[in-house]
């Protein structure tokens, strides 16, 4: 009676050994199993690439957020720099009156007495700045009045020539008045155009480094 009971494993094994249909099905199962190996391999590669791209996007997003935060902190600095740039023409067109007066004093010849020196701005340009506008002078008119000792008329020409050299002038209008008590009054008038560079007067430019 034991031989009448056969296990299902033996039945499948016997069918595989004797029937070609079962052999074909088994081969198909084995082939499908082998085909899954490269599929799983390429799926792993794709997943790894996706993970790398995801991590890269996260890093780029963090870097962009950090950059935006830094730019936000620099906003106030940019505003201050813009205000400084607005004041650039104002500072550039300022005339160092002290240096001009010192140059005039060094150019005064002997037998010459100065009585009055006037420096007046003219020909203004309106420049918009933070909080309003500023009138920037485009020209400075300088007038000098003084007296020469009697018999020293040539001193006026010497004075004019020295002023041209020290101040970089092209034209100086000069005039002599009627003598008074052995003195000859004179008047000089000229204009100075501000350029921002007064190295000839011994004034150092702001952009130049300190010379220690």
C-alpha positions in Angstrom: 0.0 0.0 0.0 2.9 2.4 0.5 3.8 2.4 -3.2 0.4 3.8 -3.9 1.2 7.0 -2.1 3.8 9.2 -4.0 4.8 12.6 -2.9 4.2 15.7 -5.1 7.9 16.3 -5.4 8.5 12.9 -7.0 5.6 13.5 -9.4 7.0 16.8 -10.5 10.5 15.3 -10.8 9.2 12.4 -12.8 7.2 14.6 -15.1 10.3 16.8 -15.7 12.4 13.8 -16.5 9.8 12.2 -18.8 7.7 15.0 -20.4 9.4 17.7 -22.6 6.7 20.3 -21.7 7.8 20.4 -18.1 11.4 20.6 -19.2 10.6 23.6 -21.4 8.8 25.3 -18.6 11.7 24.7 -16.2 14.1 26.2 -18.7 11.9 29.2 -19.1 11.9 29.7 -15.3 15.7 29.4 -15.2 16.1 31.9 -18.1 13.8 34.4 -16.4 15.8 34.1 -13.2 19.1 34.8 -15.1 17.5 37.8 -16.9 16.6 39.3 -13.6 20.3 39.7 -12.6 21.2 42.4 -15.2 17.9 44.1 -14.6 18.5 44.3 -10.9 22.1 45.5 -11.7 21.0 48.4 -13.9 18.2 49.2 -11.5 20.8 49.6 -8.7 22.9 51.9 -10.9 19.9 54.1 -11.8 18.9 54.3 -8.1 22.5 55.3 -7.2 22.5 58.0 -9.9 19.2 59.3 -8.7 20.4 59.4 -5.1 23.6 61.3 -6.2 21.5 63.9 -8.2 19.1 64.3 -5.2 22.0 65.0 -2.9 23.5 67.4 -5.4 20.2 69.3 -5.6 20.0 69.5 -1.9 23.6 70.9 -1.7 22.8 73.4 -4.4 19.6 74.5 -2.7 21.5 75.0 0.6 24.3 77.0 -1.1 21.7 79.2 -2.9 19.9 79.8 0.4 23.2 80.7 2.1 24.1 83.1 -0.7 20.7 84.8 -0.5 21.2 85.2 3.2 24.6 86.8 2.6 23.2 89.1 -0.1 20.5 90.2 2.3 23.2 91.1 4.9 25.0 93.1 2.2 22.0 95.1 1.2 22.7 97.9 3.7 26.3 98.0 2.6 25.2 98.4 -1.0 22.9 101.3 -0.1 25.7 103.1 1.7 28.0 102.6 -1.2 25.3 104.0 -3.5 25.1 107.1 -1.3 28.9 107.5 -1.4 28.8 107.4 -5.2 26.1 110.1 -5.2 28.5 112.4 -3.3 31.5 111.7 -5.6 30.9 114.7 -7.9 30.4 116.9 -4.8 33.7 115.8 -3.3 35.5 115.9 -6.6 34.5 119.5 -7.4 35.6 120.9 -4.0 38.5 123.3 -4.2 41.3 123.0 -1.5 41.2 126.7 -0.7 43.9 126.4 1.9 46.3 124.9 -0.6 45.4 127.7 -3.1 46.0 130.4 -0.5 49.3 128.8 0.4 50.4 128.7 -3.3 49.4 132.4 -3.7 51.4 133.3 -0.5 54.5 131.5 -1.9 54.2 133.3 -5.2 54.1 136.8 -3.8 57.3 138.6 -4.9 59.3 141.2 -2.9 58.0 144.8 -2.8 54.4 143.4 -3.0 51.7 143.6 -0.3 48.5 141.7 -0.5 45.3 143.3 0.9 42.5 141.1 -0.2 42.0 137.6 -1.6 38.5 136.4 -2.6 37.6 132.9 -3.8 34.0 132.7 -5.0 32.3 129.6 -6.5 30.2 130.1 -9.7 28.4 128.2 -12.4 26.7 125.7 -10.2 25.4 122.3 -11.2 22.6 120.6 -9.2 23.4 117.1 -8.2 20.8 114.8 -6.6 22.0 113.2 -3.3 20.4 111.3 -0.5 17.9 113.6 1.2 17.7 116.3 -1.5 20.0 118.1 -4.0 23.4 119.8 -3.8 24.7 122.7 -5.8 28.1 121.8 -7.1 30.3 124.7 -8.3 31.9 124.1 -11.7 34.1 127.2 -11.5 35.9 129.2 -8.8 36.6 132.9 -9.4 39.7 134.2 -7.6 40.5 137.9 -7.2 43.5 139.4 -5.5 44.0 143.0 -4.6 47.3 144.5 -3.3 49.9 147.2 -3.7 53.3 147.5 -5.2 56.0 149.7 -4.0 56.7 152.6 -6.3 59.1 151.6 -9.0 58.4 147.9 -8.7 55.9 147.5 -11.6 57.7 144.5 -12.9 56.8 142.6 -9.7 53.2 142.3 -11.0 54.4 140.4 -14.1 56.6 138.2 -11.9 53.6 137.6 -9.6 51.4 136.6 -12.5 53.9 134.2 -14.0 54.5 132.5 -10.6 50.8 132.1 -10.1 50.4 130.5 -13.5 53.1 128.0 -12.7 52.0 127.1 -9.2 48.2 127.0 -10.0 48.4 125.7 -13.6 46.6 128.7 -15.0 46.4 129.8 -18.6 45.2 133.4 -18.3 45.4 136.0 -15.6 43.8 139.4 -15.9 45.9 142.1 -14.2 45.4 145.8 -13.9 47.3 148.7 -12.2 45.5 151.6 -10.6 46.6 155.1 -9.8 49.5 155.4 -7.3 48.6 156.3 -3.8 51.3 157.4 -1.3 54.2 155.8 -3.2 52.2 152.6 -3.6 50.7 151.3 -6.8 47.4 149.4 -6.2 46.9 146.4 -8.5 44.2 143.8 -9.1 44.5 140.2 -10.4 41.6 138.0 -11.5 41.5 134.4 -12.7 39.4 131.3 -12.6 40.1 127.8 -11.4 38.2 124.8 -12.8 38.0 122.0 -10.2 39.4 118.7 -11.5 39.8 116.7 -8.3 43.6 116.4 -8.9 45.6 119.1 -7.0 48.9 117.3 -6.7 50.7 120.4 -8.1 49.5 122.2 -4.9 50.9 119.4 -2.7 47.4 118.0 -2.0 47.3 114.1 -2.0 44.4 112.5 -3.8 42.0 110.5 -1.6 42.5 107.4 -3.8 46.3 107.4 -3.3 47.7 105.3 -0.4 49.2 107.1 2.5 52.9 107.7 2.2 54.4 107.1 5.6 
